[in-house]
Amino acid sequence: MHNRTFSFRKQITLMAISLMLFLQSCVSVAPPVVAELPPVPVAPEMPTDIVKSGLEVFIENRNWDHNLKYGLLANQSCVDRNLVHGVQLLPEYINLVLIMSPEHGLFGAENGGDLIGEEIEPSSGIKSVTTYRQGQEAINEMVADLDVILFDIQDIGVRSYTFVYSMSYIMKAAAAKGKKVIILDRPNPINGVQMEGNILKPEFSSGVGRYPIPYRHGMTTGELALLFNTEFEINCNLEVVKMEGWTRDMWFEDTGLPWVPTSPHVPDASTILPMISTGTYGELHVLSEGVGVTIPFEFAGGPWITNPHEFADALQARVGRSVIFRPTFVKPYYGRFKGQVCGGVQLYVNDRELYKPYFAGLQILAVHQELYPDIDLFANEGRWSMFSKVMGDDQIMKDIQAGKDPIEMEAGWLEELNEFAEMRQKYLLYN
């Protein structure tokens, strides 16, 4: 009796399951509801013609002579707004027979200070020779068979960047050989208003600072060429092709022009202000300036800094909030302290209108001297000469070693900085 009852219940259960599956198969299941995604907001397009570079204006004006032989001193930054290089553009309009390059070479691939051999520009097959680390007589001979030398290189507005001195050497060569120089002007990427730093002393003249100008000069290459030509008596036949649309208060991103890295460790225009702070002491080869990690010139530190918060707090108190010193650690991939953990600070420019990068660099040196007296920033005597050339004077080193307050140091050069500001007025091409 028990077995028959169990079997009957089993049959009822199986029939119920079958009926349920049958009913489910008869029900039409509605597809899942897909909500319509909101459209992705599109940022307004930036105007593409805010500023025209000297290169673009030169081509548009058609002011050239097919009977003349042209040379071009340029590097990878000689491009139009579509990133087409001048070596590809210019041969359509002029008889371009020679390309010359500055430090880092025609393509910007060589490391700073490295010797550069002869290069071939692949799209044109035109030979490229370098003026970098060549004597004046050798440069004179380079231009001997030319009629006109064009100069088109994006500068960064800093005295120790060598491109403007390559320009001055080619201007002197043109004066010696009776040639014409045409500067195809480009923006000062850190604006043409603000100036900062001491004036270089003539006895410290070098390839990283040839003339008595401040560290941050606030001029374009074309304006500097006019100043060099007259004030320092180069006296070459000089023409500047002005930009269109550029005003002195513009930062680079305001121009609508594309940025091409000007050298291996200046990947973006935003690198320049921190570079003014850290690139100077980097010449001492003790405290890291961030070359070797992914934030070149935005880092200050070394393996001996085990509590970067202490370093950051002291700097913040001295410099103020125009720049934020973020305590951090890095391990360089190459260069100084390769493979070693370094404590220090990353520089975040918080208010670029108020930030004084040259002054901040002096404060980094001064604070370091106070916090880490066992680490002598000036231990490498072989680097004193280059550091003083970059700083334009050996008094900076002496003052830091003596513990002088950078506020006093800055006050000491304000008068000569104001004199330069007045002198440069007659060479300014833009409002």
C-alpha positions as CSV (number, residue, x, y, z in Angstrom):
1,M,0.0,0.0,0.0
2,H,2.8,2.4,0.9
3,N,4.7,1.7,-2.4
4,R,1.5,2.5,-4.5
5,T,1.0,5.8,-2.6
6,F,4.6,6.8,-3.2
7,S,4.4,6.0,-6.9
8,F,1.1,7.9,-7.3
9,R,2.7,11.0,-5.7
10,K,5.7,10.7,-7.9
11,Q,3.4,10.7,-11.0
12,I,1.5,13.7,-9.8
13,T,4.7,15.6,-9.2
14,L,6.1,14.8,-12.7
15,M,2.8,15.8,-14.3
16,A,2.8,19.2,-12.4
17,I,6.4,19.9,-13.6
18,S,5.5,19.1,-17.2
19,L,2.4,21.3,-17.1
20,M,4.5,24.2,-15.7
21,L,7.1,23.9,-18.4
22,F,4.4,23.7,-21.0
23,L,2.7,26.9,-19.7
24,Q,6.1,28.7,-19.6
25,S,6.8,27.9,-23.2
26,C,3.5,29.5,-24.2
27,V,4.3,32.8,-22.5
28,S,6.0,35.3,-24.8
29,V,8.8,36.9,-22.9
30,A,9.2,40.6,-23.6
31,P,12.8,41.7,-24.6
32,P,14.6,43.7,-21.9
33,V,14.0,47.5,-22.1
34,V,17.2,49.4,-23.2
35,A,17.2,52.9,-21.9
36,E,18.5,55.5,-24.4
37,L,21.9,56.7,-23.4
38,P,22.3,60.5,-23.1
39,P,24.4,62.1,-25.8
40,V,28.1,62.6,-24.9
41,P,28.7,66.3,-24.4
42,V,30.9,67.8,-27.1
43,A,33.3,70.5,-26.1
44,P,33.1,73.6,-28.2
45,E,35.7,73.6,-31.0
46,M,38.6,75.9,-30.4
47,P,39.2,78.3,-33.3
48,T,41.9,77.1,-35.5
49,D,43.1,80.4,-36.7
50,I,43.7,82.4,-33.5
51,V,47.4,82.9,-34.2
52,K,49.3,82.4,-37.5
53,S,52.9,81.6,-37.1
54,G,55.6,83.4,-39.0
55,L,56.0,80.3,-41.2
56,E,52.4,80.5,-42.2
57,V,52.4,84.2,-42.8
58,F,55.6,83.9,-44.9
59,I,54.0,81.4,-47.2
60,E,50.7,83.3,-47.5
61,N,52.5,86.6,-48.3
62,R,54.4,85.0,-51.1
63,N,57.3,87.4,-50.5
64,W,60.2,85.3,-51.9
65,D,62.5,85.3,-54.8
66,H,62.9,82.1,-56.9
67,N,66.3,83.2,-58.0
68,L,67.8,83.2,-54.5
69,K,69.3,80.2,-52.6
70,Y,67.8,79.7,-49.2
71,G,69.0,78.0,-46.1
72,L,66.8,77.0,-43.2
73,L,67.9,76.8,-39.5
74,A,65.1,74.7,-37.9
75,N,64.2,71.6,-35.9
76,Q,61.1,69.5,-35.4
77,S,59.1,72.5,-34.2
78,C,59.1,74.1,-37.6
79,V,55.5,73.1,-38.5
80,D,52.3,74.7,-39.6
81,R,49.0,74.3,-37.7
82,N,48.4,71.0,-39.5
83,L,51.8,69.7,-38.3
84,V,53.3,69.7,-41.7
85,H,57.0,70.5,-41.5
86,G,58.5,73.5,-43.1
87,V,61.0,71.3,-45.1
88,Q,58.0,69.8,-46.8
89,L,56.2,73.1,-47.3
90,L,58.9,75.5,-48.3
91,P,60.5,73.8,-51.4
92,E,57.2,74.4,-53.2
93,Y,57.9,78.2,-53.0
94,I,61.6,78.7,-52.6
95,N,64.9,77.2,-53.7
96,L,65.8,75.5,-50.4
97,V,69.4,74.1,-50.7
98,L,70.6,73.7,-47.1
99,I,69.0,72.8,-43.8
100,M,70.8,73.6,-40.5
101,S,69.9,72.4,-37.0
102,P,70.5,73.6,-33.4
103,E,71.1,71.5,-30.2
104,H,69.2,68.2,-30.2
105,G,69.4,68.0,-34.0
106,L,67.0,68.4,-36.8
107,F,64.5,65.9,-35.3
108,G,65.0,66.8,-31.7
109,A,66.2,63.2,-31.0
110,E,69.7,63.9,-29.6
111,N,70.3,64.4,-25.9
112,G,71.3,67.8,-24.6
113,G,75.0,68.6,-25.2
114,D,75.6,65.7,-27.5
115,L,77.6,66.1,-30.7
116,I,75.4,66.0,-33.8
117,G,76.5,64.5,-37.1
118,E,75.3,65.2,-40.6
119,E,71.6,64.3,-41.1
120,I,69.4,63.8,-44.1
121,E,65.9,65.1,-44.1
122,P,64.1,62.0,-45.5
123,S,61.1,63.7,-47.1
124,S,63.2,66.0,-49.3
125,G,66.6,64.3,-49.3
126,I,68.2,67.6,-48.4
127,K,71.4,67.5,-46.3
128,S,71.2,68.9,-42.8
129,V,74.3,70.2,-41.0
130,T,74.3,71.5,-37.4
131,T,75.5,74.8,-36.1
132,Y,75.5,73.5,-32.6
133,R,79.0,73.4,-31.0
134,Q,80.5,74.8,-34.1
135,G,82.8,77.8,-34.1
136,Q,81.8,81.1,-35.6
137,E,84.1,80.7,-38.5
138,A,82.7,77.3,-39.4
139,I,79.2,78.7,-39.3
140,N,80.3,81.6,-41.5
141,E,81.4,79.1,-44.1
142,M,78.1,77.1,-43.9
143,V,76.2,80.1,-45.2
144,A,78.8,81.3,-47.7
145,D,76.9,80.0,-50.7
146,L,73.5,81.1,-49.6
147,D,71.6,84.3,-50.3
148,V,69.0,84.1,-47.5
149,I,68.8,82.2,-44.2
150,L,65.4,81.5,-42.7
151,F,65.2,80.8,-38.9
152,D,62.1,78.9,-37.6
153,I,62.4,77.3,-34.2
154,Q,60.0,77.3,-31.3
155,D,61.7,78.9,-28.3
156,I,60.5,78.5,-24.6
157,G,61.2,82.0,-23.3
158,V,64.1,81.0,-21.0
159,R,67.6,82.5,-21.2
160,S,69.5,79.2,-20.8
161,Y,67.7,77.5,-23.7
162,T,70.3,77.4,-26.5
163,F,68.1,78.0,-29.6
164,V,68.2,81.8,-29.5
165,Y,72.0,81.7,-29.4
166,S,72.0,79.4,-32.5
167,M,70.0,82.3,-34.0
168,S,72.6,84.8,-32.9
169,Y,75.5,82.8,-34.4
170,I,73.7,82.6,-37.7
171,M,73.0,86.3,-37.6
172,K,76.7,87.0,-37.1
173,A,77.6,84.7,-39.9
174,A,75.1,86.5,-42.2
175,A,76.7,89.9,-41.2
176,A,80.2,88.5,-41.9
177,K,79.2,87.1,-45.4
178,G,76.7,89.8,-46.4
179,K,73.6,87.5,-46.3
180,K,70.0,88.2,-45.2
181,V,68.4,86.6,-42.2
182,I,64.6,86.2,-42.0
183,I,63.1,85.2,-38.7
184,L,59.8,83.4,-38.9
185,D,58.4,84.4,-35.5
186,R,56.6,82.1,-33.0
187,P,55.0,82.7,-29.7
188,N,56.7,83.0,-26.4
189,P,54.9,80.0,-24.8
190,I,55.0,81.5,-21.2
191,N,53.6,84.9,-22.4
192,G,55.3,88.1,-23.3
193,V,54.5,90.1,-20.2
194,Q,56.2,88.5,-17.2
195,M,60.0,88.8,-16.7
196,E,62.1,87.4,-13.8
197,G,65.6,86.8,-12.7
198,N,69.0,88.5,-12.6
199,I,70.6,89.9,-15.7
200,L,73.5,87.8,-17.0
201,K,77.0,89.3,-16.3
202,P,79.1,89.5,-19.6
203,E,81.9,87.5,-18.0
204,F,79.6,84.5,-17.8
205,S,78.6,84.6,-21.4
206,S,78.3,81.1,-23.0
207,G,76.2,78.9,-25.2
208,V,73.6,78.8,-22.4
209,G,73.5,82.5,-21.9
210,R,75.3,84.7,-24.4
211,Y,73.8,88.2,-23.7
212,P,72.8,90.2,-20.6
213,I,69.1,89.4,-20.5
214,P,67.0,88.1,-17.6
215,Y,66.4,84.4,-17.1
216,R,62.7,84.8,-18.1
217,H,62.8,87.6,-20.7
218,G,59.1,87.7,-22.0
219,M,60.1,88.2,-25.7
220,T,59.6,86.2,-28.9
221,T,62.5,85.0,-31.0
222,G,61.8,87.8,-33.5
223,E,61.9,90.4,-30.8
224,L,65.1,89.0,-29.4
225,A,66.7,89.0,-32.8
226,L,66.0,92.7,-33.2
227,L,67.4,93.4,-29.7
228,F,70.5,91.3,-30.3
229,N,71.1,92.8,-33.7
230,T,71.1,96.4,-32.4
231,E,72.1,96.3,-28.7
232,F,74.9,93.8,-29.2
233,E,76.0,95.2,-32.6
234,I,75.5,92.2,-34.8
235,N,74.2,94.5,-37.5
236,C,73.1,91.9,-40.0
237,N,70.5,92.4,-42.8
238,L,67.5,91.3,-40.7
239,E,63.8,90.9,-41.3
240,V,61.2,89.5,-38.9
241,V,58.0,87.9,-40.3
242,K,55.5,88.7,-37.6
243,M,52.8,86.4,-36.4
244,E,49.2,87.4,-36.8
245,G,46.9,87.4,-33.9
246,W,49.4,86.9,-31.1
247,T,49.2,89.2,-28.0
248,R,51.6,89.5,-25.1
249,D,49.3,88.0,-22.5
250,M,48.8,84.7,-24.3
251,W,50.0,81.4,-23.0
252,F,50.7,78.8,-25.6
253,E,47.4,77.0,-25.4
254,D,45.7,80.3,-26.1
255,T,47.3,80.4,-29.6
256,G,45.4,77.5,-31.2
257,L,48.8,76.3,-32.5
258,P,49.9,72.7,-31.9
259,W,52.8,72.1,-29.5
260,V,55.7,70.0,-30.7
261,P,58.1,68.9,-28.0
262,T,61.0,71.4,-28.3
263,S,63.6,69.0,-26.8
264,P,63.5,65.5,-25.3
265,H,62.5,66.6,-21.8
266,V,60.1,69.4,-22.7
267,P,57.2,67.3,-23.9
268,D,54.6,70.0,-23.3
269,A,54.5,73.8,-22.8
270,S,53.3,73.2,-19.2
271,T,56.8,71.8,-18.5
272,I,58.4,75.1,-18.9
273,L,57.5,76.9,-15.7
274,P,58.7,74.0,-13.4
275,M,61.8,73.7,-15.6
276,I,62.7,77.3,-14.7
277,S,62.6,76.2,-11.0
278,T,64.4,72.9,-11.3
279,G,66.5,73.0,-14.5
280,T,68.9,75.5,-13.0
281,Y,70.0,73.5,-9.9
282,G,70.0,70.4,-12.1
283,E,73.3,71.6,-13.5
284,L,74.9,70.8,-10.1
285,H,74.2,67.1,-10.6
286,V,73.2,66.5,-7.0
287,L,69.5,67.1,-6.4
288,S,67.3,65.4,-9.0
289,E,65.2,67.7,-11.3
290,G,63.0,64.8,-12.5
291,V,64.9,63.9,-15.6
292,G,64.7,60.1,-15.7
293,V,61.1,59.8,-14.6
294,T,57.8,60.6,-16.5
295,I,57.6,64.1,-15.0
296,P,60.8,65.8,-16.2
297,F,61.5,69.1,-14.4
298,E,58.4,68.7,-12.2
299,F,60.3,66.9,-9.4
300,A,62.9,67.9,-6.8
301,G,64.4,65.3,-4.5
302,G,66.9,62.6,-3.8
303,P,67.5,59.2,-2.0
304,W,68.4,61.0,1.2
305,I,64.9,62.6,1.6
306,T,63.0,59.9,3.6
307,N,60.3,62.3,4.8
308,P,59.1,64.3,1.8
309,H,56.3,65.9,3.8
310,E,58.9,67.8,5.8
311,F,60.5,69.1,2.6
312,A,57.1,69.9,1.0
313,D,55.9,71.8,4.1
314,A,59.0,73.9,4.4
315,L,58.8,74.8,0.7
316,Q,55.1,75.7,0.8
317,A,55.7,78.0,3.7
318,R,58.5,79.9,1.7
319,V,56.9,80.0,-1.7
320,G,53.2,80.3,-1.1
321,R,50.3,78.6,-2.9
322,S,51.0,79.7,-6.4
323,V,52.6,76.3,-6.7
324,I,51.7,73.1,-4.7
325,F,54.6,71.0,-3.5
326,R,53.2,67.4,-3.4
327,P,55.3,65.1,-1.2
328,T,56.1,61.9,-3.2
329,F,58.6,59.2,-4.0
330,V,60.0,58.3,-7.5
331,K,62.4,55.7,-8.9
332,P,64.2,57.1,-12.0
333,Y,64.3,54.8,-15.1
334,Y,67.6,56.4,-16.2
335,G,70.1,59.1,-15.4
336,R,70.8,60.3,-11.9
337,F,69.8,57.9,-9.2
338,K,68.6,55.3,-11.7
339,G,66.8,52.5,-9.9
340,Q,66.9,54.2,-6.5
341,V,63.9,55.4,-4.5
342,C,64.0,59.2,-4.2
343,G,61.9,61.2,-1.8
344,G,60.9,64.7,-2.8
345,V,58.2,66.9,-4.1
346,Q,56.3,67.2,-7.4
347,L,55.6,70.8,-8.5
348,Y,52.0,71.6,-9.4
349,V,51.7,75.1,-10.7
350,N,48.5,76.4,-9.1
351,D,48.4,80.0,-10.3
352,R,50.8,80.6,-13.2
353,E,50.1,84.4,-13.2
354,L,51.4,84.6,-9.6
355,Y,54.0,81.9,-9.7
356,K,57.6,83.1,-9.8
357,P,59.5,80.0,-11.0
358,Y,63.1,81.4,-10.8
359,F,62.5,82.6,-7.2
360,A,60.9,79.2,-6.4
361,G,64.1,77.5,-7.7
362,L,66.2,79.5,-5.3
363,Q,64.0,78.6,-2.4
364,I,64.3,74.9,-3.3
365,L,68.1,75.3,-2.9
366,A,67.8,77.4,0.3
367,V,65.4,75.0,2.0
368,H,67.4,72.0,1.0
369,Q,70.6,73.6,2.5
370,E,68.7,74.1,5.8
371,L,67.0,70.7,6.0
372,Y,69.8,68.5,4.7
373,P,73.1,70.1,5.6
374,D,75.0,66.8,5.2
375,I,74.2,66.8,1.5
376,D,76.3,69.4,-0.2
377,L,74.6,70.7,-3.3
378,F,77.8,72.2,-4.4
379,A,80.0,69.1,-3.8
380,N,80.8,68.7,-7.5
381,E,83.3,71.5,-8.1
382,G,83.5,70.6,-11.8
383,R,79.9,71.7,-12.1
384,W,80.3,75.2,-10.6
385,S,81.2,76.8,-13.9
386,M,78.2,75.5,-15.8
387,F,75.8,76.3,-12.9
388,S,77.2,79.9,-12.8
389,K,76.8,80.2,-16.6
390,V,73.2,79.1,-16.4
391,M,72.5,81.4,-13.5
392,G,74.4,84.2,-15.3
393,D,76.6,85.0,-12.3
394,D,78.5,83.2,-9.6
395,Q,77.0,85.3,-6.9
396,I,73.9,83.1,-6.8
397,M,76.0,80.1,-5.7
398,K,77.9,82.2,-3.1
399,D,74.7,83.6,-1.7
400,I,73.0,80.2,-1.4
401,Q,76.2,78.8,0.3
402,A,76.2,81.7,2.7
403,G,72.5,81.1,3.6
404,K,71.2,84.3,2.2
405,D,67.4,84.6,1.9
406,P,66.2,84.4,-1.7
407,I,63.9,87.4,-1.0
408,E,67.0,89.5,-0.5
409,M,68.7,88.1,-3.5
410,E,65.6,88.9,-5.7
411,A,65.5,92.5,-4.3
412,G,69.2,92.9,-5.4
413,W,68.4,92.5,-9.1
414,L,65.1,94.3,-9.4
415,E,66.7,97.6,-10.5
416,E,68.6,96.0,-13.4
417,L,65.5,94.0,-14.4
418,N,63.5,97.2,-14.6
419,E,66.2,98.7,-16.8
420,F,66.0,95.8,-19.1
421,A,62.2,96.1,-19.3
422,E,62.6,99.7,-20.4
423,M,65.3,98.9,-22.9
424,R,63.4,96.0,-24.5
425,Q,60.3,98.3,-25.2
426,K,61.6,99.5,-28.6
427,Y,62.0,96.0,-29.9
428,L,58.5,94.7,-29.0
429,L,56.4,93.9,-32.1
430,Y,53.1,92.9,-30.4
431,N,50.7,94.6,-27.9
